[in-house]
Amino acid sequence: MRTASRLLATALLSGAVAAAAQDDPAALAEAARCGMCHHPEQAMLGPSWQAIAERYAGDENAAALLAQRVREGSQGVWGEAMMMPTTEEQLGDAELARVIDWILSR
């Protein structure tokens, strides 16, 4: 009985951690592997989240533009490095919107 209770507790805790990660834009970006090229404050292969927020501050079309670039891929906006497309399997539309809002609010 104790083993079953422990397994149930572990499953519930794992589900709670996964649900929290789905709400955390930083965790979503990391799960989608955005961190391979982007860093919060430093330029890497791609621009930092901070630089993106600064460039698009006050631009009412920024979220839609960034979502399009993430979905379709992009090149030549921040240099010659190519950003590969991010599929809906990697990051759903609602998750992508949360990540973009998070980036733009930095």
C-alpha positions in Angstrom: 0.0 0.0 0.0 2.8 2.4 0.8 4.4 1.7 -2.6 1.2 2.6 -4.4 0.8 5.8 -2.4 4.4 6.8 -3.1 3.9 6.1 -6.8 0.7 8.1 -6.9 2.4 11.0 -5.0 5.3 10.9 -7.4 3.0 10.9 -10.4 1.0 13.9 -9.1 4.2 15.8 -8.3 5.6 15.1 -11.7 2.3 16.3 -13.3 2.4 19.5 -11.2 6.0 20.2 -12.2 5.2 19.6 -15.9 2.2 21.9 -15.7 4.2 24.6 -14.0 6.9 24.3 -16.7 4.2 24.8 -19.4 3.3 28.1 -17.8 6.9 29.3 -17.4 8.0 31.1 -20.6 11.7 30.6 -19.8 11.1 26.8 -19.4 9.0 26.7 -22.6 11.8 28.5 -24.6 14.4 26.1 -23.1 12.3 23.1 -24.0 12.0 24.4 -27.6 15.8 24.7 -27.6 15.8 28.4 -28.1 18.6 28.7 -25.6 21.0 27.1 -28.0 21.3 30.4 -29.8 19.7 33.0 -27.5 20.6 34.1 -23.9 18.8 36.5 -21.6 21.4 39.2 -21.7 24.3 38.2 -24.0 24.3 37.8 -27.8 25.2 34.3 -28.9 24.6 32.9 -32.3 21.3 34.9 -32.1 20.5 38.1 -30.3 19.8 38.2 -26.6 16.2 38.3 -25.3 17.0 41.8 -24.0 18.2 43.0 -27.4 15.1 41.7 -29.0 12.9 43.5 -26.4 14.8 46.7 -26.9 14.6 46.6 -30.7 10.9 46.1 -30.7 9.9 48.2 -27.8 6.8 50.2 -28.6 6.2 48.3 -31.9 2.5 47.2 -31.8 3.2 44.6 -34.5 6.2 43.0 -32.9 4.5 40.0 -31.4 3.0 39.0 -34.8 6.2 39.6 -36.6 8.3 37.6 -34.2 5.8 34.7 -34.2 6.0 34.6 -38.0 9.8 34.6 -37.9 9.9 31.9 -35.3 7.5 29.7 -37.3 9.0 30.3 -40.7 12.6 30.8 -39.7 14.6 33.9 -40.3 17.9 35.1 -41.7 19.5 38.5 -42.2 17.6 40.4 -39.4 20.4 40.1 -36.8 23.2 39.0 -39.0 23.7 36.2 -41.4 23.1 33.3 -39.1 19.9 31.5 -39.9 17.2 30.8 -37.3 15.6 27.5 -38.2 11.7 27.3 -38.1 10.1 26.2 -34.8 7.3 23.8 -35.4 4.0 23.6 -33.5 5.2 20.3 -32.1 8.2 22.1 -30.6 6.2 25.0 -29.3 2.4 25.3 -29.6 0.8 28.6 -30.7 -0.3 29.5 -27.2 3.1 28.6 -25.8 4.8 30.6 -28.5 2.6 33.7 -27.7 3.6 33.3 -24.0 7.3 33.1 -24.9 7.1 36.2 -27.2 5.2 38.2 -24.6 7.8 37.3 -22.0 10.7 38.3 -24.4 9.0 41.6 -25.3 8.4 42.5 -21.6 12.0 42.2 -20.6 
